[in-house]
Amino acid sequence: MKPNRIVAALQLAPASVYYSALFGAPLLVLVAYSFYTTENFDFVPEFTLDNYVTAWTSEVYRTYFIRTLRISAITAAVIAVVAFFYSYVITYTLRAHRSLLYFFVLVSMFGGYLVRIYAWRSIFGTEGIANSALMSTGIIAEPLDLLRNGEFAIIIAMINFYLPLGILPIYAAMQNVGPGQIEAAQDLGSSRLGAAGKIVLPLALRGVTVAFVFTFIATAAEWLTPQLLGGTEDQMIGNRIAYQFGAGFDWPLGAALAVTLVVVLAVLLGALFTVVRRWVR
């Protein structure tokens, strides 16, 4: 092995050990459990595919998977768009205040997760702040369904939680696009919005893709937000996985659902990266 490869391997060793111990090993245990059976509230290491058959063929779980992917895709897409324009503004329009605005993004990442969920819960709902304020001013006569706890509330709350996760990679990607390139495009007759779409977006596309992927994965695994802000018809697959590992006491089925979610996400995101890679070329 060449010396530079040895150095590279040594540099990657801590991260590799950390990844293997805290992700790889638990994932292998999860995969092993997914082939077990449950008998009399006990786990039997008897190889079976019944859990995966249930996960893939059950209409109930199919509905949960589709709802999860829909909510996650909408949330990630909105975050990618908002994060792109926020990063664009602080990078090229408000350059004098860029550090302060970027600092606000970093600070927001450390806000209390549960505190923000309960804050959104007080805003949404039949008797929430939003509906109560509109009814007290006479704008509406009865609570709006849109402002009740449900899918819309879940999406808005998750956008608030994960927006900083989308801004960071896009902002970093934009640092490789100099203001001179935008000024040159404007000198040639392009508008500021046109320069953002034709110059900045293609050059920062990898950052936008990473932002979408990060938020898509994070929201697809959510269970606490839909549990506190959603109704019985707004639960995501994470809620069913949590139930199987909790009150349901069916760890093998819960493991099969979790592994299925990982596989589905890997396939979808692999296809996304393939499309983006060809587009960038």
Secondary structure, 3 states (H helix, E strand, C coil): CCHHHHHHHHHHHHHHHHHHHHHHHHHHHHHHHHCCEEECCEEECCCCCHHHHHHHHCHHHHHHHHHHHHHHHHHHHHHHHHHHHHHHHHHHHCHHHHHHHHHHHHHHCCCCHHHHHHHHHHHCCCCCHHHHHHHHCCCCCCCCHHHCCCHHHHHHHHHHHHHHHHHHHHHHHHCCCCHHHHHHHHHCCCCHHHHHHHHHHHHCHHHHHHHHHHHHHHHHCCCHHHHHHCCCCCCCHHHHHHHHHCCCCCHHHHHHHHHHHHHHHHHHHHHHHHHHHHHHC
